[in-house]
Amino acid sequence: MVYAALDIGGTKIAGALVDADGRLVARCRRATPAQGPADDLMAAVDSVLDELAAHRRWPELSCLGIGSAGPVDTVAGTVSPVNIPSWRAFPLVERVRAHPGVPAGVRPVLVGDAVAMAAAEHWRGAARGVRDALCMVVSTGVGGGLILNGAPHTGGSGNAGHIGHITVDVNGPLCPCGARGCVERFASGTAIAARALDSGWAPPAGVAPTAAAVAAAAREGDPRALAAYDRAARALAAGIAATINLVELDLVVIGGGVAQAGETLFDPLRRHLDAYAVLDFARDVPVVPAELALDAGLIGAAAVAAAATGLPAARP
């Protein structure tokens, strides 16, 4: 028995087959043509499904989960990712179900990508055994998923925990979502790179100006790179503190590409969190890296689909 999973974000479309113990047995990915027309994006999804369907274990398929950048509508089966402008109320579940390789009895289960990450970290990662946790994806965008009372909390439409679009500066820059001063506008990989470039930083010759390149410069002591990460960490800390105050948490887990910067991100984040989380019940909540790294979205999408299908092996 295997579970299939898709993880759709602003930079990549990934797919995997996952066994009942949460191990990936097959993996593939394509670049996301995020600025292209809707059908070009769907063609990339179909290409990932084609590759998975050719795997020798595909006939064992019992469920299929889709983790997507949000907002999502898990009731309608549609997605409207902020960073993928051509997909607005896009019928992703219907289009995936129509793929010729998907068995007739398998209905895809849609979940927000950060909720998928939360489910994965609760099942197999850093939030194992934790009752109340916030798990975040900090990458092209910033998303979050909540574990409350020992289970993923999705909300009615599947978007609960969407911390990337909490306003942390009421006079801040306009976000693509339409609001001002969102966490994502300061702390995404795109925002970190843009801030560093605006301050006069430049990557070495032949190196793309990415958040990873900024992190490398910060580790070398570049003050402009350090300042860009400090700004991102402060915005994250403000959003995390607001969430702790709202629902009380035992743990915060952070994954995604930007989190690969390690202490370049986590050190200022913890310092700023000490300044924002000042109420007695909000102090000293641990902030730790995700254990499942860039596979969390896939493992979590599989876990949510398996749980929705009634497969107990996938329950944390």
N, C-alpha and C positions, 0 to 999 in steps of 0.2 A: 504494500500500500504506500502510495506517495501522494503528496499534496503539491499542486502547482501554485506558483505565486508570480505576480507582476508587481514591479515597483516603478512608478512613473513620476519623474521629477523634471525640473527645468533643464537639466543637463544630460540626463540619461534615462533610458527605458531599459530596465533589467528584468530578467525572468529567471526562475529557478524551479527545480523539483526538490522538495524537502521531504525527508522521511518522518516517521511518527515520533522520533526522538529529537527533531529539530535540526538535523544535519542536512546540509545541502549536498545533493547527489548529482546535480547538474546545474550549470549557471551559464547565462549568456546576457549580452547587453548590446544596445545600440545607442548612438547619440540621439538626443532629442532635437528635432528640427523645430525648436520652440517658436520661432518667428514665421514658420511656414504655414501653409493652409492646413485645415483640419484633416484632410484626407492624407496628407503627407505624414502627419503624426500617427494616424491610424495605420498607415502602411508600415511604419517602424514597429508598432505593437504587433501587427500581424507577422512581421518577420521574426520577432522574438518567439511568438507562439509556434511558427513553423519549425524553428530549431528545437524547441522543447518537444513538440509532437513527434519529431524524428528520433527522440531518445528511446532506447530499448525499454525503459521502465514506464513510458507514457501509458501503456495499456493498464497499469496498476492505478491510474489516476482515480482519486476518490472525491476531490474537491479542488476548487480554484479560487484563490483570493487575489484581489487587486488592491494594492495600496497606492493612492494617488495624492499628489499635491492638491491642496484644497483652495477654496471650499469644495466640498463634495455634497451630494445629496444621496444618501444611502437608500432612501425610500424610493426615489425616482430612478436611481441607478445612473445619475449624471454627474459630471465633473465640470468645474469652472476654475481651473488653476489660475491664480493671480499672474504667474509668470509664463503662462501659455495662452496668449490672447485669442488665438483662433478657436479655442475650446471654451465655449460658454454654453452651459446646460448641454454639454455633449453627451450623447447616450452611450457611454462607454461600456456599461454592462451588456446592453443589447448587442453592441458591435462585437464584443469579445465572445459572447455566446454564439454569435453567427459564424465564428471561425470554423472552417470545416473539420479541424482537428479536435474540437471540443466535443466530448461525448454528449449525446442528447440529454442524459440524466444529470449532467453537471451544470448547476446554475452558478455563475460567478458571484462572489460576495465582495462588495465594495467597502473599503474602509479608508479613512484619511491616512496619509503616509506616516504622520507622527503618532496617530493612534496605533498603527501597525507596529511602529518602533516600540511604543510603550508595551504592547502585548508581547513582543519578542523579548524585551529586557525583563519582563515579569515572568515569562516562561523559562527562559534559558540564560538570562544575563544578570546585570548588576542589580536589578530590583527583585530578584527571587526572594520570596517569603515576606516582602514588604507590603504593609497594608495600604498605605497612602503615599503615592509618589507622582511626581511630574517627570515625564521623559520628553526630551526636546531633540529635535533635529535642527541643527544650525548648518546650513549649506547655501545653495542658491537662494533659498528663502529660509524662514524661521518658522517652525511648527512645533506643536506640543500635543501630548496625549496624557491623560490622567488615569492613574490607577487609584480607585477609591473603594474602600471596604474590600480590598483584595481582588478586584476585578476591573477590567477596562471600563471607563465611563465615556460613552460616545456621544451622548445627547441625542435628541430626537432626529436630527439630520445627519449626525455623524461628525460634527465639527467641534464638540466640546474640547476645551484645552488649547484652542487656537491662539496661543500666546504671542505669536509673531505679529498679530494685529491688535495687541493692546497698545494704547497710546501712552507713551512715556514722556512726551514733550508736546504740550498742547499747541505750541507755536512752531513745531518742528516741520521738516520738509514733507511735502505731499507724497504719500505712498501710492503705488499703483492700485491699491485696493480702493482708494478714494478718500481715506482718512489722512490725518496729519500726525507725524511724530510716532509712527508705529515702531515697535521693537525691530522688526525686519528692516526698516529703513536705515537703521544704524548698525545692525549686527550681522546681516547676511554676508556671505563671502563677497558678493558684488559690492555691497556698501563699504566693506573694509578696504577692498582694493581701490575703489573710487576715492575714499577719504585720503588714503595714502598718496595717490596720484595728485590730488588737489593740493596737498601740502608740499609738493615738490619732490616726493620720492619717485624713483624710477627703477625698474628691475634691471638686472644685468643684461647685457646684449644677448639677444636670442632667447630670453626668458619671457614668457607671457606675464602680464601684470595681474596675477591672481592673488587671492587671499593666502595661498600657500607660499607664494613668492614674498608676500609681505611678512608672513610669519618667519621665513628664513632670514629676512633682513632684521626683524626684531630680535631674533636670537643672536645676531651679530652686534646688537646694540644700537641700531639705527633709531634715532629718537622719533622720526616721523612714522616709522612702522610701529614702534611701541605705542605711540599716541593713537594710531588707528585702532589697534587692538584694545587699548584702554577704553576708548569711546564705545566700542562694541560691547565690551564687558560691562560697562556701566549701564547701558541700555538693557542688557540681559538681566543684570542684577535687579533693576527696577521692576521689570516684568515678573521675575521669579518671586521677589518679595511680595508683590501684589497678590500673586497666586497663593503663596503660603498664608497670607493674611486672610484670604477668602475661604480656603477650604482646609487649612492645616495639612502639613505634609511631613512625612518621615524622611524623605529622600528626594533629591533631584538628580536625574541622570541626563547627561548631555552627549549626544552623538552627532554624526554628520560630518561632512568634509572639513568644516571650519574647526571642529573639535579636535581634529588631528594635529592642530597646532600645540596641543598639550598645555604645559604650564604657561606658555605665552598667552593663552586665553584664560586658563583656570586660576592662575595666581591673581590677576586683577579682578576677575569675577568674584572670587571669594572675598577679597578685600572690600569691594563695593557692596557686596551683599551684607556684610557686617554693618555697613552704614545705613542700609535701607530696611533690613529686617530687624527692627529694634524692639518690637513687643516681645514679652517674655516667651510666649508660645512659638514665636517665629524665629527665635535666635538659634544659631548653631545647627541648622538643618544641613546635613552633609550634601555636598555637590561633587559628583563623581563622573568619570568618563563612562560612556557605554562600553559594555564588554563585547558586544557583537559587531562593533565597527560598522562597516558599510553593508553588511548582510542583514542588519536588523529589520529593515523594511520588508525584505523578502520573507524572512522567518516569521515576522509578525503577521503579514498578510496571509500566510499559510495557516498560522495558528488561529486567526479569527475565522477563516473559512472553515477550518476543521471543527472548531467549537460550534459554529452555526449549523454545521451538518450533523452535530451530535457525536463527534468522534472524541472520546474522553482522553485519548493519549495526548491531545494538544492542549489540555487544560493545565495552567500553571500549577 
